[in-house]
Amino acid sequence: MTIKTLAAKGVSRRAIGWQLGLSEGTVRYHLRRQAAGAEDGRARQPRSAILDRLLHNAHIMNIKGRTYRLRDLENALASRKG
């Protein structure tokens, strides 16, 4: 359950904090931010922006033939069959 759903059920801030392992002040902070329509601090970035950050200095390599991972998997499956 989230702070928002528990508060909507009429659970006190103190009880919400106890249930979720948070302080009452943390619960109050999040309820005030939700009431103000603020983001939760973890605004979602578009996937392309995340990929740009991850792949900024990446090098592209063309691989011909089976990769080590697939080759090892095929060998493991073949050895199981007998």
PALO-957609 format. One line per 10 residues: number of its first residue (from 1); their letters; for each residue z, y, x of C-alpha. Coordinates in Angstrom, 2 decimals, m for minus. Layout:
residues N
NUM = a = Z Y X  ... .
This chain:
residues 82
1 = mtiktlaakg = 0.00 0.00 0.00  m0.55 3.55 1.08  1.64 6.62 0.85  m0.62 8.01 m1.87  m0.45 4.92 m4.09  3.31 4.58 m3.75  3.82 8.28 m4.55  1.57 7.92 m7.61  3.85 5.12 m8.82  6.81 7.48 m8.62 .
11 = vsrraigwql = 8.45 5.96 m5.56  10.66 8.44 m3.68  9.64 9.75 m0.27  12.66 8.10 1.27  11.75 4.71 m0.24  8.12 5.09 0.83  9.23 5.80 4.38  11.55 2.80 4.39  8.84 0.51 2.98  6.18 1.62 5.45 .
21 = glsegtvryh = 8.45 2.08 8.46  7.96 5.86 8.57  10.32 8.79 8.50  10.74 10.78 5.31  9.31 13.80 7.12  6.15 11.87 7.99  5.72 10.88 4.36  6.26 14.48 3.24  3.73 15.71 5.83  1.02 13.32 4.65 .
31 = lrrqaagaed = 1.63 14.01 0.97  1.37 17.77 1.59  m1.87 17.34 3.54  m3.35 15.16 0.80  m2.36 17.70 m1.83  m4.06 20.44 0.20  m7.21 18.32 0.45  m7.02 18.10 4.25  m8.50 15.26 6.27  m6.09 12.63 7.52 .
41 = grarqprsai = m6.71 13.61 11.14  m9.16 10.78 11.72  m12.30 12.39 10.36  m15.13 9.94 10.35  m17.94 10.71 12.73  m21.47 9.67 11.94  m22.39 6.37 13.57  m25.12 8.01 15.60  m22.60 10.38 17.22  m20.34 7.48 18.17 .
51 = ldrllhnahi = m23.27 5.53 19.62  m24.40 8.59 21.57  m21.00 8.83 23.21  m20.88 5.14 24.04  m24.42 4.88 25.35  m24.67 8.24 27.11  m24.90 6.77 30.62  m26.19 3.34 29.65  m29.15 1.69 31.34  m31.66 m0.36 29.38 .
61 = mnikgrtyrl = m32.51 m3.75 30.79  m35.23 m6.03 29.50  m34.15 m9.66 29.54  m36.75 m12.41 29.49  m35.83 m15.92 28.54  m32.48 m17.16 27.26  m29.39 m15.11 27.97  m26.45 m16.76 29.70  m24.42 m16.61 26.51  m27.06 m18.38 24.42 .
71 = rdlenalasr = m27.84 m20.90 27.15  m24.15 m21.79 27.51  m23.81 m22.08 23.74  m26.81 m24.41 23.52  m25.41 m26.56 26.35  m22.01 m26.75 24.68  m23.53 m27.76 21.34  m25.77 m30.34 23.03  m22.80 m31.90 24.82  m20.89 m32.19 21.54 .
81 = kg = m23.73 m34.07 19.89  m23.63 m36.63 22.52 .
